[in-house]
Amino acid sequence: MGAMIEAINKRVSVRTYAHRPLEEDVKEKLRDLLQHQKPGPFGNAVRFALIDLSDQDKNEISHLGTYGVIKGASLYVAGVIGETRGGMVDLGYCLEKVILEITILGLGTCWLGGTFNRAGFARRLGTSRNEAVPAITPVGYPAARRSILDRFFRRMAGSDNRKPWSHLFFEADAKTPLTKEATGPYATAFSCLRLAPSASNRQPWRVVKAADTGPFHFYVERTPGFGQMMRAADLQLVDMGIAMSHFDLAAAETGLAGIWSESDPGIDGAGWEYVMTWSGQ
């Protein structure tokens, strides 16, 4: 099992952190990691920043708060993206890769898209009018026990539950479920995609396998009313980027190289929105 596949299977949302500061050499590894990220599938580069609040007073930390969702963390990774075509997808794709690399370092993380002071982080990062901070993640050593609020959020989100394959993956059209047996060498890539985290655990991704070896067409099935709740960022497109990252990384680690392209096959998916296509090389 490759390092990324192992991290995908190991990663969980950590909302409660030990009161143990990260060593300086670990922080340096994080800074170096953030400086060497490639653009996402749409070609947008994400600007990453490591925000260290360990020397700040409680008022400053509270001002940049996470509304009580995160306990004990003083270090955050934030992703900044311009208002460009495919930007939200690329933000999700690139930040999830960063999160998985942080997981390999033995640290905890948690996607935050709607439960943090977005304006406060934006000011801290000096974003321009055409830039957004769709999501952040705390970084640190997980606490030995989860807080009561942490357990509540996990139970409410159904974080341990995943939709069945038949609801997510399809063959040739939007009606024929894709069986595990029919995925062939891509079984691991699909399994890792299914484990992708998503806002409120909605799992909005839908994938259609066009032939035995692809291409694989990625769609978003939007949750009605979700956009009205999260107007500051299109989190379901961020979710698509996260899922695409899992598929791409797992495919690569199982020896299946591929490229992303925009090749809309025009499949009628009863309201699905086409996002992108992965084709093997």
Stockholm file with secondary structure:
# STOCKHOLM 1.0

chainA/1-281         MGAMIEAINKRVSVRTYAHRPLEEDVKEKLRDLLQHQKPGPFGNAVRFALIDLSDQDKNEISHLGTYGVIKGASLYVAGVIGETRGGMVDLGYCLEKVILEITILGLGTCWLGGTFNRAGFARRLGTSRNEAVPAITPVGYPAARRSILDRFFRRMAGSDNRKPWSHLFFEADAKTPLTKEATGPYATAFSCLRLAPSASNRQPWRVVKAADTGPFHFYVERTPGFGQMMRAADLQLVDMGIAMSHFDLAAAETGLAGIWSESDPGIDGAGWEYVMTWSGQ
#=GR chainA/1-281 SS CCHHHHHHHHCCBCCBBCSCCCCHHHHHHHHHHHHTCCCCTTSCCCEEEEEECTTSCHHHHHHTCCTTSSBSCCEEEEEEEESCTTHHHHHHHHHHHHHHHHHHTTCBBCCBSSSSCHHHHHHHHTCCTTEEEEEEEECBCBCSSCCHHHHHHHHHHTTTCCCCHHHHEEESSSSSBCCSGGGGGGHHHHHHHHTCCCGGGCCCEEEEECSTTCCEEEEECCCTTHHHHCTTSCHHHHHHHHHHHHHHHHHHHTTCCEEEECCCCCCCCSSCEEEEEEEEC
#=GC SS_cons         CCHHHHHHHHCCBCCBBCSCCCCHHHHHHHHHHHHTCCCCTTSCCCEEEEEECTTSCHHHHHHTCCTTSSBSCCEEEEEEEESCTTHHHHHHHHHHHHHHHHHHTTCBBCCBSSSSCHHHHHHHHTCCTTEEEEEEEECBCBCSSCCHHHHHHHHHHTTTCCCCHHHHEEESSSSSBCCSGGGGGGHHHHHHHHTCCCGGGCCCEEEEECSTTCCEEEEECCCTTHHHHCTTSCHHHHHHHHHHHHHHHHHHHTTCCEEEECCCCCCCCSSCEEEEEEEEC
//
